[in-house]
Amino acid sequence: MKRIIIHWTGGTYQPNTHEWECYHYLINGDGVVVEGKYTPEDNLNCTDGKYAAHTGGGNTGSIGVAMCGMYVPNKTSVEKTKYPLTKVQCERCFKLIAELSGKYNIPITVQTVMTHYEFGLKNPRTSSAGKIDINWLPPYVVSSFEVGNFIRNKARWYLTH
């Protein structure tokens, strides 16, 4: 595995069947980690159709981690969600990133641990371009361009504690 890509599901606090198929790990609103249908190793080869399709143009070799939430009715602004990411959920996500980093020997860098939003910015010719997850962390005051660095710093902290 070469990288970890972090998402929000755009749903409720509990994973649904579609989300369970798209991500390797989901963190519900209570901070409980739910394993997805596919293992990270299933994404080593994405030509067989049996893999977690979480990041258009970036699935091969990538582990998809998603926090459940951020559903927006009628496609209004994310600030109007009834399911904002929770602090316990975010902290469990940061810890999971640290655990996966250690297990798969993935350094926590901007090239190897990123949000779906960051992946889309770096790869504008993929279907991930324009995705807004994750460009906002409701429990924290962090600008959209600093969310990735904030997550990586928290994951580094968990890796050493």
C-alpha positions in Angstrom: 0.0 0.0 0.0 1.4 3.4 -0.9 -1.1 6.0 0.6 -4.1 6.7 2.8 -6.9 8.9 1.5 -9.3 10.4 4.0 -13.0 11.1 3.3 -16.3 11.9 4.8 -19.2 9.8 3.5 -21.7 12.6 2.9 -24.3 10.4 4.7 -25.5 9.9 8.3 -23.5 8.8 11.3 -23.8 5.1 10.4 -22.4 3.5 7.2 -24.8 2.3 4.6 -24.3 -0.6 2.2 -22.9 1.6 -0.5 -20.4 3.2 1.8 -19.4 -0.2 3.2 -18.4 -1.2 -0.3 -16.5 2.0 -1.1 -14.2 2.4 1.9 -11.8 0.0 3.7 -12.6 1.6 7.1 -15.5 3.8 8.2 -15.7 5.6 11.5 -19.2 6.1 12.7 -20.4 9.1 14.7 -19.6 7.4 18.0 -16.0 6.8 16.9 -16.4 3.1 16.3 -14.3 1.7 13.3 -16.3 -0.4 10.9 -14.3 -2.5 8.4 -15.5 -2.2 4.8 -16.3 -5.0 2.4 -12.8 -5.0 0.8 -9.4 -5.2 2.5 -6.7 -2.6 1.7 -4.9 -5.4 -0.2 -7.8 -5.7 -2.6 -6.8 -2.3 -3.9 -3.3 -3.5 -5.0 -5.0 -4.6 -8.2 -8.1 -2.6 -9.3 -8.5 -4.2 -12.7 -10.7 -7.1 -11.4 -13.5 -4.9 -10.1 -13.2 -6.3 -6.6 -11.8 -3.3 -4.7 -13.0 -0.3 -2.7 -13.7 2.5 -5.2 -13.2 5.5 -3.0 -11.1 7.9 -5.0 -11.6 8.3 -8.8 -8.2 8.1 -10.4 -6.4 7.1 -7.2 -7.7 3.8 -5.9 -4.7 1.5 -6.8 -2.5 1.1 -3.7 -4.7 3.5 -1.7 -6.4 2.8 1.6 -9.8 4.6 1.9 -10.7 5.8 5.4 -14.1 7.6 5.8 -15.8 9.4 8.6 -19.6 8.8 8.5 -21.5 12.1 8.3 -21.8 15.4 6.5 -25.1 14.6 4.7 -26.5 17.8 3.2 -30.1 17.9 2.3 -30.9 19.4 -1.1 -27.2 19.9 -1.8 -27.1 23.1 0.3 -23.9 24.2 2.1 -22.1 21.7 4.3 -22.6 24.0 7.3 -26.3 23.0 7.1 -25.6 19.3 7.8 -27.5 17.5 10.5 -24.5 15.1 10.8 -21.4 17.2 11.3 -18.2 15.2 12.1 -17.8 14.7 15.8 -14.7 15.2 17.8 -14.6 11.6 19.0 -15.0 10.4 15.4 -12.2 12.7 14.1 -9.8 11.7 16.9 -10.5 8.0 16.2 -9.8 8.6 12.5 -6.5 10.3 13.3 -5.5 7.4 15.5 -6.6 4.9 12.8 -4.4 6.7 10.2 -1.4 6.3 12.6 -2.2 2.6 13.1 -2.4 2.0 9.3 0.7 4.0 8.7 2.6 1.7 11.1 1.0 -1.5 9.8 1.7 -0.7 6.1 4.9 1.3 6.6 3.4 4.4 5.0 5.1 7.6 6.1 2.8 10.4 7.2 3.6 13.0 4.5 1.6 15.2 2.2 2.3 12.7 -0.7 1.1 9.6 1.2 -1.6 10.7 3.6 -4.1 13.1 2.1 -7.8 14.1 2.0 -9.9 13.4 -1.0 -10.0 17.1 -1.5 -6.2 17.3 -1.6 -6.0 14.4 -4.0 -8.4 16.2 -6.4 -6.4 19.4 -6.3 -3.2 17.4 -7.1 -4.9 15.4 -9.8 -7.3 17.8 -11.6 -7.8 15.4 -14.6 -9.4 12.7 -12.4 -13.0 12.4 -11.3 -11.8 13.3 -7.8 -11.2 17.0 -8.9 -13.7 19.2 -7.2 -14.6 16.8 -4.3 -14.9 18.8 -1.1 -14.2 16.0 1.4 -12.4 16.8 3.6 -12.1 20.5 3.5 -13.8 21.3 6.8 -13.5 19.7 10.2 -16.5 21.0 12.3 -15.0 20.2 15.7 -11.9 22.3 15.0 -11.1 25.8 13.7 -9.0 25.0 10.7 -9.0 26.6 7.3 -9.9 24.4 4.3 -6.3 24.5 3.0 -4.9 23.5 6.4 -7.2 20.5 7.1 -4.8 18.0 5.5 -1.8 19.3 7.6 -4.0 19.3 10.7 -4.9 15.6 10.1 -1.4 14.6 9.4 0.0 16.3 12.5 -2.7 14.7 14.7 -1.9 11.3 13.1 1.9 11.8 13.7 1.1 12.6 17.4 -0.9 9.3 17.7 1.9 7.4 16.1 4.3 8.5 18.8 2.0 8.2 21.8 
